[in-house]
Each structure stands twice: as structure tokens, then as C-alpha cells.
Amino acid sequence: MAKSTFRRFVVKKMFDRFYKSPERNLIKLIDWADRIDRVGQFSSERAAIRNAIEDPTDPYYGYIRHIIHDIDPEIVKTASMNFFVNSNLVGGPIQDELRRKYQCNIPWAILLDPTSACNIHCVGCWAADYGNKLNLSFEEMDGIITQGKEMGIYFYLFSGGEPLVRKADIIRLCEKHGDCMFTAFTNGTLIDEAFARQMLRVKNFAPAISLEGFGEATDARRGKGVYEKALKAMQILHEYKLIYGISCCYTSENYEAITSEEYWDMMIDNGAYFVWYFHYMPVGVDASVELLPKPDQREYVYRRIRNLRGRKPLFAIDFQNDGEFAGGCIAGGRRYLHINANGDYEPCAFIHYADSNIREKSLLEALRSPLFMAYHNRQPFNKNMLQPCPMLENPDFLREMVEESGAWSTDMQAPESVEHLCSKCDVYASNWETKAEELWENKSKEL
């Protein structure tokens, strides 16, 4: 029996036994994880989980029980198998081997846009106006996932447009690739009981519902009633005992509201298991630089999220400020890449430039293309992990990479030159540098 097959067999048996008496078997579960991870790949994470299991005063003590009692056991088994075993213990060594063999980046996850279409019209978003003009076919998405699995990649995300415009095809992909974990950044308005039943059937899909804040802020951008529809979606997902979370973009206008105690309590009260925070990016010819957070505002977010996730039972990722945990920029295939609805391989969801397309190059060929190799050869873009991005904090790097690779603009609204984009980041990068150095120096002293 192959090592990966044996691990999957052991995990399945372990969870079957675990759910016969989950409270009693929690410690046995983490003991088993300690034994199977002999190289200590996730030792610090397991130590934190062990404390959350054993210590009633730990803020995540209740969160662990939330997972056990409020998620369908078969969903927990599948998610654990696909995310932890397949994506990491099985896929990780394959990715490492290919990195050594081809001397290029091999991602851990792939972000796909099934469509450019959207069912609502958000202020400042091109998707609804652009319409249903660009789509990846089921066969094209299936092909990317098939190639990815051969490279040890078992985690796939969907964005758009509104990805759930294509929810039938997404469910088909989840069903066909039952060994992968899938998620989608969605406005939530297309989640109904019929879709929840499909999620419960395939067991390997977990949506992240996008919110800008409470009702007034969300509806002001997304349309009247969208906030209530998002809450209704979470209610349905909770009733069907499914995994789900929230996605937030912080700007100079909403940064306090979406990092408040009240906002976190709202997410927790609505049963969310995770939240992704994204820094506003001035991408697009009409993007507003006024929405870029000021240095003190970004510092506020940095401190608030770290404070809250140490006290509140919610798994939170701060995409721009958590660079230290990922060794800097994760784009360009280092940990992930983006494929837009036109099939262009982009280094990042926020970097709309490409030199390759899925209809012309395989996934591996794209990862060895000039643009992706430019990323590979320069990462990390800054020794300070609070300045990870080649656009937002180190714009000269993006200028260089686009120019030397001959990449083109893939912006679906209007082509944007790299100079136009980076010029919007120059002042921001300069202003943030001083604050980032101060924060990083203090962080280094703590370590």
C-alpha cells in the first residue's frame, strides 16, 4: 500500500473512532497527529490546538467544540482528509520535489475565476457591467485541477465575477475531485437550501461570504438587501451543519468598523468558522487611491486583528499583514496563483498582468514562463515581512518584472499600464516603509 493511501486509510479509521466519543478522543486525535508528522512540519500549530482542547480558559476551547458539534461529522472527515492530509502531508512532498526538479515555484493552492459575470452591481466593480462575456469551461477548470493534482495541489479557490453564477459546475468539480478542498469568495446571495444540500452531498466546499461591514456599509456598496441575504445564507449553512466563513476588504473608510468587537461578535454569532481580511488594492484605471489605508490605519488593523484573534474564537487571516507566517509574498506560484475568466495565468488576484494562457500553455509551462520566473528569482521582495507585495510596498519590482517578461495587461475593464498602476502605490509604499520598519524591528525583538 502506498504511503499516501495508507495515511488516508488511517485518517478515515481514526475519525470513525473519534466521533463515537468526540470529547474523550480529542487528545487522542492530537497525539496521533504528533506521531504521524515526524518531521515536525506543524508542531507549533498542534501545540496551540492541544492547549485549546485542554484549557477551558483558552478562547478557542469553545471553538473546538463548535467544530465538533456544529459541523456534520462527514464534512469534518472530508475537510480534514483533503485539507490537512492531501494538501499538506501528501501534496507537500510532491510540490517540494517538483520545485527542486524544475527550479521554479510550485503553488500550494490555485485561485480560479469561473466567470466574469455577477448577479449584483457593486459600486466600483466592473463585473456586472462587463457581463457574462468571459467564462472558463467546465473542461478547462477540470483540466487545471487534474494537472494540479499531479503536482500535489489539492486546494482550489474560486472568485469572479460571482463564482456561484456557475455553482452547478462548481459542484460537479467538487464531486469529480472528491480528494480536493474547494472554497469560493462569494456575495452569498445565491446560496439557498438546494445549494446547501449539494454542499452537504459533496462535502468538500466551504464558501467565504464577502461583507464590507454591517448592513448600511454592505448595502451601500452591494445594493439594498444584500446584507440580509448574506446573513440568511449563513443561517442556511449553519442549519445544514456546513463549513463557511467571511471575507472582508479593509479601506481607509471601514477599517475601524470591520475590526471592532461588535463586528467580530456578529461573525461569531452567525456561526462563521474563519475570516479573511484583505487590504484594499488600487487596481484598475478608475481605482481610488483615497481608499488606501494610511500608515496609522494599517497599523491599527495589524494590532486589532492580532489582539482579537488572541481573544475571540474565530480563525482569522490578515492577508497583507501576516507575511511573516508565509515568508513574504505568496503569489507568482510560490504558494498560489490566479487564473482569470479569460484563462490568463496571473501571479496574483491583484496583479492583472500575464504572459501565458491556459489555452496555450500547461500549468507547469506557465510556472516556468518569464513572468513567473521573475517572481521566483526575486522573492522575497523585502526582508521586512510587513512589506511583502511587489505592487503595494515594492512597486519598482513589479515595474521590472512586467517589463522584462513582456507581460500584458489583463484588466477586463480597460488595460492598465504597469506604470499607471505602480504610480498609485509609490507614495503609499514610501509612507508605509517607516511604520513597517518600526513594527518589524519591535517584532524581531519579541522573537
C-alpha positions as CSV (number, residue, x, y, z in Angstrom):
1,M,0.0,0.0,0.0
2,A,1.4,3.4,-1.0
3,K,2.3,5.8,1.9
4,S,-0.4,8.3,0.8
5,T,-3.1,5.7,0.6
6,F,-2.1,4.3,4.0
7,R,-2.3,7.8,5.5
8,R,-5.8,8.3,4.1
9,F,-6.9,4.9,5.4
10,V,-5.6,5.7,8.8
11,V,-7.3,9.1,9.0
12,K,-10.6,7.7,7.9
13,K,-10.5,5.0,10.6
14,M,-9.3,7.5,13.2
15,F,-12.2,9.8,12.5
16,D,-14.7,6.9,12.6
17,R,-13.5,6.0,16.0
18,F,-13.2,9.7,17.1
19,Y,-16.9,10.5,16.6
20,K,-18.0,7.6,18.8
21,S,-16.9,9.8,21.7
22,P,-15.5,13.1,20.5
23,E,-14.9,14.8,23.8
24,R,-12.9,11.9,25.2
25,N,-11.0,11.4,21.9
26,L,-9.9,15.0,21.3
27,I,-6.5,14.5,23.0
28,K,-6.0,11.1,21.3
29,L,-6.5,12.9,18.0
30,I,-3.7,15.4,18.6
31,D,-1.5,12.6,19.9
32,W,-2.0,10.8,16.7
33,A,-1.2,13.9,14.7
34,D,2.1,14.3,16.6
35,R,3.1,10.8,15.7
36,I,2.2,11.0,12.0
37,D,4.1,14.3,11.5
38,R,7.5,13.0,12.3
39,V,9.4,16.0,10.7
40,G,7.5,18.5,12.9
41,Q,6.0,20.4,10.0
42,F,3.2,21.8,12.1
43,S,4.4,21.4,15.6
44,S,3.6,24.9,16.8
45,E,0.1,24.7,15.4
46,R,-0.5,21.4,17.1
47,A,0.7,22.8,20.4
48,A,-1.8,25.6,20.1
49,I,-4.6,23.2,19.3
50,R,-3.6,21.0,22.2
51,N,-3.9,24.0,24.5
52,A,-7.3,24.9,23.1
53,I,-8.5,21.3,23.7
54,E,-7.3,21.1,27.3
55,D,-7.7,24.6,28.7
56,P,-11.3,25.9,29.3
57,T,-9.9,29.4,29.6
58,D,-8.4,29.3,26.1
59,P,-10.6,31.4,23.7
60,Y,-10.6,28.6,21.2
61,Y,-11.8,26.0,23.8
62,G,-15.4,26.7,22.6
63,Y,-14.3,27.0,19.0
64,I,-13.1,23.4,19.0
65,R,-16.4,22.2,20.3
66,H,-18.2,24.5,17.7
67,I,-16.4,22.4,15.0
68,I,-17.2,19.1,16.7
69,H,-20.9,19.7,17.4
70,D,-22.0,22.2,14.7
71,I,-20.3,20.7,11.6
72,D,-21.6,17.5,10.1
73,P,-19.1,14.7,11.0
74,E,-18.7,13.6,7.4
75,I,-17.8,17.2,6.4
76,V,-15.2,17.3,9.1
77,K,-13.7,14.0,8.0
78,T,-13.6,15.1,4.3
79,A,-12.2,18.5,5.1
80,S,-9.5,17.1,7.3
81,M,-8.6,14.5,4.8
82,N,-8.4,16.9,1.8
83,F,-7.0,20.0,3.5
84,F,-4.6,18.5,6.1
85,V,-3.6,15.1,4.7
86,N,-3.9,15.6,0.9
87,S,-2.9,19.3,0.6
88,N,-0.1,19.1,3.1
89,L,1.2,15.7,4.1
90,V,0.6,14.1,0.7
91,G,0.9,17.1,-1.6
92,G,3.7,18.9,0.2
93,P,6.5,16.5,-0.6
94,I,5.4,16.3,-4.3
95,Q,5.5,20.1,-4.6
96,D,9.0,20.2,-3.0
97,E,10.3,17.5,-5.4
98,L,9.0,19.5,-8.4
99,R,10.5,22.7,-7.1
100,R,13.9,21.1,-6.9
101,K,13.5,19.4,-10.3
102,Y,12.3,22.4,-12.3
103,Q,13.8,25.2,-10.2
104,C,10.5,27.2,-10.3
105,N,7.7,28.0,-8.0
106,I,5.0,25.2,-7.4
107,P,1.9,26.5,-5.6
108,W,0.0,25.0,-2.7
109,A,-3.3,26.5,-4.0
110,I,-4.9,27.8,-7.2
111,L,-7.4,30.6,-7.5
112,L,-9.8,30.3,-10.5
113,D,-12.4,32.7,-11.9
114,P,-15.2,30.5,-13.4
115,T,-16.8,33.6,-14.9
116,S,-16.7,37.4,-15.3
117,A,-20.4,37.6,-14.7
118,C,-22.1,38.7,-11.5
119,N,-25.7,38.8,-10.3
120,I,-25.4,42.1,-8.4
121,H,-23.9,45.5,-9.2
122,C,-21.4,46.7,-6.6
123,V,-20.1,50.3,-6.6
124,G,-16.6,50.4,-8.0
125,C,-16.8,46.9,-9.6
126,W,-16.7,46.2,-13.3
127,A,-18.2,42.7,-13.3
128,A,-21.9,43.4,-13.6
129,D,-21.4,45.9,-16.4
130,Y,-19.0,43.6,-18.2
131,G,-21.5,40.8,-18.1
132,N,-21.3,37.1,-19.0
133,K,-18.6,37.6,-21.6
134,L,-15.8,35.5,-20.2
135,N,-16.0,32.0,-18.8
136,L,-13.8,29.1,-18.1
137,S,-15.5,25.9,-19.4
138,F,-16.0,23.0,-17.0
139,E,-13.5,21.1,-19.1
140,E,-10.9,23.8,-18.7
141,M,-11.3,24.1,-14.9
142,D,-11.3,20.3,-14.7
143,G,-8.0,20.2,-16.7
144,I,-6.3,22.7,-14.4
145,I,-7.3,20.7,-11.3
146,T,-6.2,17.5,-12.9
147,Q,-2.8,19.0,-13.7
148,G,-2.6,20.5,-10.3
149,K,-3.2,17.2,-8.5
150,E,-0.4,15.6,-10.5
151,M,1.8,18.4,-8.9
152,G,0.5,17.8,-5.4
153,I,-2.0,20.7,-5.4
154,Y,-5.3,19.8,-3.6
155,F,-6.7,23.2,-2.6
156,Y,-8.7,25.3,-5.1
157,L,-10.5,28.7,-4.6
158,F,-13.0,30.4,-6.8
159,S,-13.5,34.2,-7.3
160,G,-15.0,36.3,-10.1
161,G,-17.3,37.9,-11.0
162,E,-19.6,36.0,-8.8
163,P,-18.4,32.4,-8.8
164,L,-21.7,30.9,-7.7
165,V,-23.2,32.0,-11.0
166,R,-21.5,28.8,-12.0
167,K,-22.5,26.8,-8.9
168,A,-23.7,23.8,-10.9
169,D,-20.2,23.4,-12.5
170,I,-18.5,24.1,-9.1
171,I,-20.5,21.2,-7.6
172,R,-19.5,19.0,-10.5
173,L,-15.9,19.8,-9.9
174,C,-16.2,19.1,-6.2
175,E,-17.9,15.8,-7.0
176,K,-15.3,14.7,-9.6
177,H,-12.3,15.8,-7.4
178,G,-13.5,14.5,-4.1
179,D,-9.9,14.4,-2.8
180,C,-9.6,18.2,-3.1
181,M,-10.8,21.1,-0.9
182,F,-12.7,23.9,-2.6
183,T,-13.8,27.4,-1.4
184,A,-15.3,30.5,-3.1
185,F,-15.3,34.2,-2.4
186,T,-19.0,34.9,-2.9
187,N,-21.6,37.7,-2.1
188,G,-23.7,34.9,-0.7
189,T,-27.0,35.8,-2.4
190,L,-27.1,32.6,-4.5
191,I,-26.8,30.3,-1.5
192,D,-30.1,28.6,-0.9
193,E,-31.3,25.4,0.7
194,A,-30.9,23.5,-2.6
195,F,-27.3,24.5,-2.9
196,A,-26.7,23.7,0.8
197,R,-27.9,20.2,0.2
198,Q,-25.5,19.9,-2.7
199,M,-22.7,21.1,-0.5
200,L,-23.7,18.5,2.1
201,R,-23.6,15.8,-0.5
202,V,-20.1,16.6,-1.9
203,K,-18.7,17.6,1.5
204,N,-15.6,19.4,0.2
205,F,-16.8,23.0,-0.4
206,A,-16.6,25.9,2.1
207,P,-17.7,29.4,0.9
208,A,-16.4,32.7,2.2
209,I,-19.1,35.4,2.2
210,S,-17.9,38.9,1.4
211,L,-19.0,41.7,3.7
212,E,-17.8,45.3,4.0
213,G,-19.2,45.8,7.5
214,F,-22.7,45.9,8.9
215,G,-25.9,46.4,6.9
216,E,-25.6,50.0,6.0
217,A,-22.0,49.7,4.7
218,T,-22.6,46.4,2.8
219,D,-25.8,47.6,1.2
220,A,-24.3,51.0,0.2
221,R,-21.8,49.1,-1.9
222,R,-23.6,46.0,-3.0
223,G,-27.2,47.0,-3.1
224,K,-30.2,47.2,-0.8
225,G,-31.0,43.9,1.0
226,V,-27.7,42.2,0.2
227,Y,-26.5,42.2,3.9
228,E,-29.7,40.4,5.0
229,K,-29.3,37.9,2.2
230,A,-25.8,37.2,3.3
231,L,-27.0,36.7,6.9
232,K,-29.7,34.4,5.6
233,A,-27.1,32.4,3.7
234,M,-25.1,31.9,6.9
235,Q,-28.2,30.8,8.6
236,I,-28.9,28.2,6.0
237,L,-25.2,27.0,6.0
238,H,-25.4,26.7,9.8
239,E,-28.6,24.7,9.7
240,Y,-27.1,22.3,7.3
241,K,-24.0,22.0,9.5
242,L,-21.6,23.2,6.8
243,I,-18.2,25.0,7.0
244,Y,-18.3,28.7,6.0
245,G,-16.6,31.9,6.7
246,I,-16.4,35.6,5.8
247,S,-14.2,37.7,3.6
248,C,-13.5,41.4,4.3
249,C,-11.7,44.2,2.4
250,Y,-10.4,47.0,4.7
251,T,-10.1,50.5,3.4
252,S,-9.4,54.0,4.9
253,E,-13.2,54.2,5.4
254,N,-14.2,50.9,7.0
255,Y,-11.0,49.8,8.8
256,E,-12.4,50.5,12.3
257,A,-15.8,49.1,11.8
258,I,-14.7,45.7,10.5
259,T,-12.1,45.2,13.2
260,S,-14.5,46.2,16.0
261,E,-15.6,43.9,18.9
262,E,-19.1,44.2,17.6
263,Y,-18.2,43.1,14.1
264,W,-16.3,40.1,15.4
265,D,-19.2,39.2,17.7
266,M,-21.5,39.4,14.7
267,M,-19.4,37.0,12.7
268,I,-19.1,34.6,15.7
269,D,-22.8,34.8,16.5
270,N,-23.6,33.9,12.9
271,G,-21.5,30.8,13.2
272,A,-18.6,31.7,10.9
273,Y,-15.5,29.5,11.3
274,F,-13.0,31.8,9.6
275,V,-12.5,35.3,8.2
276,W,-10.1,36.5,5.5
277,Y,-9.0,40.2,5.7
278,F,-7.7,41.8,2.5
279,H,-6.0,45.1,2.2
280,Y,-7.6,47.4,-0.4
281,M,-5.6,47.4,-3.7
282,P,-5.8,50.3,-6.1
283,V,-6.2,48.1,-9.2
284,G,-7.9,49.4,-12.3
285,V,-7.7,52.7,-14.2
286,D,-10.5,54.2,-12.1
287,A,-9.4,52.8,-8.7
288,S,-9.5,55.3,-5.8
289,V,-6.2,55.9,-4.0
290,E,-8.1,57.7,-1.3
291,L,-9.3,54.3,-0.1
292,L,-5.8,53.1,0.6
293,P,-5.3,53.0,4.4
294,K,-2.9,55.5,5.9
295,P,0.1,54.0,7.8
296,D,-1.5,54.6,11.2
297,Q,-4.8,53.0,9.9
298,R,-3.0,49.9,8.7
299,E,-1.1,49.6,12.0
300,Y,-4.5,49.8,13.7
301,V,-5.7,46.9,11.7
302,Y,-2.5,45.0,12.3
303,R,-2.8,45.4,16.0
304,R,-6.6,44.9,16.2
305,I,-6.7,41.6,14.3
306,R,-3.8,40.2,16.4
307,N,-5.5,41.2,19.6
308,L,-8.9,39.9,18.6
309,R,-7.8,36.5,17.3
310,G,-6.0,36.0,20.6
311,R,-9.3,36.6,22.5
312,K,-12.1,35.7,20.1
313,P,-12.9,32.1,18.9
314,L,-12.6,32.8,15.1
315,F,-9.8,31.8,12.8
316,A,-8.5,35.0,11.1
317,I,-6.1,35.6,8.3
318,D,-4.8,39.1,7.6
319,F,-3.6,38.6,4.0
320,Q,-1.3,41.6,3.9
321,N,0.0,41.8,7.5
322,D,0.6,38.1,8.1
323,G,3.6,37.9,5.7
324,E,5.8,36.6,8.5
325,F,3.9,33.4,8.6
326,A,4.3,32.7,4.9
327,G,7.8,34.1,4.4
328,G,6.6,37.2,2.4
329,C,4.7,37.3,-0.9
330,I,2.9,34.1,-1.7
331,A,2.0,35.0,-5.3
332,G,3.7,34.1,-8.5
333,G,3.1,30.4,-7.8
334,R,5.2,30.5,-4.6
335,R,2.1,29.4,-2.6
336,Y,-0.7,30.3,-5.1
337,L,-1.5,31.8,-8.5
338,H,-4.6,33.2,-10.2
339,I,-6.3,32.1,-13.4
340,N,-8.9,34.7,-14.6
341,A,-12.1,34.1,-16.6
342,N,-10.2,34.6,-19.8
343,G,-7.8,31.8,-19.0
344,D,-4.8,34.1,-18.3
345,Y,-2.3,32.9,-15.7
346,E,-1.8,35.8,-13.3
347,P,0.7,35.8,-10.5
348,C,-1.9,37.2,-8.1
349,A,-5.6,38.1,-8.0
350,F,-4.4,41.7,-7.6
351,I,-1.8,41.7,-10.3
352,H,-3.6,41.9,-13.7
353,Y,-0.7,41.0,-15.9
354,A,0.1,37.8,-17.7
355,D,2.4,36.2,-20.3
356,S,0.6,32.9,-20.6
357,N,-2.9,31.5,-21.1
358,I,-4.3,28.1,-20.2
359,R,-5.3,27.6,-23.9
360,E,-1.7,27.8,-24.9
361,K,0.4,26.5,-22.0
362,S,0.2,23.9,-19.4
363,L,0.3,24.8,-15.7
364,L,3.9,23.8,-15.4
365,E,4.9,25.7,-18.6
366,A,3.2,28.8,-17.1
367,L,5.1,28.4,-13.9
368,R,8.4,28.4,-15.9
369,S,7.3,31.4,-18.0
370,P,9.3,34.7,-17.8
371,L,6.8,36.4,-15.6
372,F,6.5,33.6,-13.0
373,M,10.3,33.1,-13.1
374,A,10.7,36.8,-12.4
375,Y,8.7,36.3,-9.3
376,H,10.7,33.1,-8.4
377,N,14.0,34.8,-8.8
378,R,13.2,37.9,-6.7
379,Q,11.1,36.5,-3.8
380,P,11.0,37.6,-1.1
381,F,10.7,41.2,-2.3
382,N,11.6,42.6,1.1
383,K,13.3,41.3,4.2
384,N,10.6,43.0,6.2
385,M,7.6,40.7,6.1
386,L,5.3,43.7,6.6
387,Q,6.3,44.8,3.1
388,P,5.7,41.6,1.2
389,C,4.0,42.8,-2.0
390,P,5.8,43.7,-5.3
391,M,3.0,46.2,-6.1
392,L,1.8,47.8,-2.9
393,E,5.0,48.1,-0.9
394,N,7.7,47.5,-3.5
395,P,6.3,48.8,-6.8
396,D,9.7,49.0,-8.6
397,F,9.8,45.3,-8.5
398,L,6.5,44.9,-10.4
399,R,7.7,47.5,-12.9
400,E,10.8,45.4,-13.6
401,M,9.0,42.1,-13.8
402,V,6.3,43.2,-16.2
403,E,8.9,45.0,-18.4
404,E,11.4,42.2,-18.6
405,S,8.8,39.4,-19.1
406,G,6.8,41.3,-21.8
407,A,3.6,40.6,-19.8
408,W,0.4,42.3,-21.0
409,S,-2.5,43.9,-19.0
410,T,-5.3,41.5,-18.4
411,D,-7.6,44.1,-16.9
412,M,-11.2,43.4,-18.1
413,Q,-12.4,46.9,-17.8
414,A,-9.6,48.8,-19.5
415,P,-5.9,47.9,-20.0
416,E,-3.8,49.5,-17.3
417,S,-0.1,50.1,-17.8
418,V,2.2,48.9,-15.1
419,E,3.5,52.4,-14.7
420,H,-0.1,53.7,-14.1
421,L,-0.7,51.1,-11.5
422,C,2.6,51.4,-9.7
423,S,2.5,55.2,-9.6
424,K,-0.6,54.9,-7.4
425,C,1.4,52.8,-4.9
426,D,4.7,54.8,-4.8
427,V,3.6,57.3,-2.2
428,Y,1.8,54.6,-0.2
429,A,4.9,52.4,-0.2
430,S,7.2,55.3,0.9
431,N,4.8,56.3,3.7
432,W,4.3,52.7,5.0
433,E,8.0,51.9,5.0
434,T,8.8,53.9,8.1
435,K,5.9,52.4,10.1
436,A,6.7,48.9,8.8
437,E,10.3,49.1,9.8
438,E,9.3,50.2,13.3
439,L,6.8,47.4,13.7
440,W,9.2,44.8,12.3
441,E,12.0,45.9,14.5
442,N,9.8,45.6,17.5
443,K,8.5,42.2,16.3
444,S,12.1,40.9,15.8
445,K,13.0,41.9,19.4
446,E,10.0,39.9,20.6
447,L,11.2,36.9,18.7
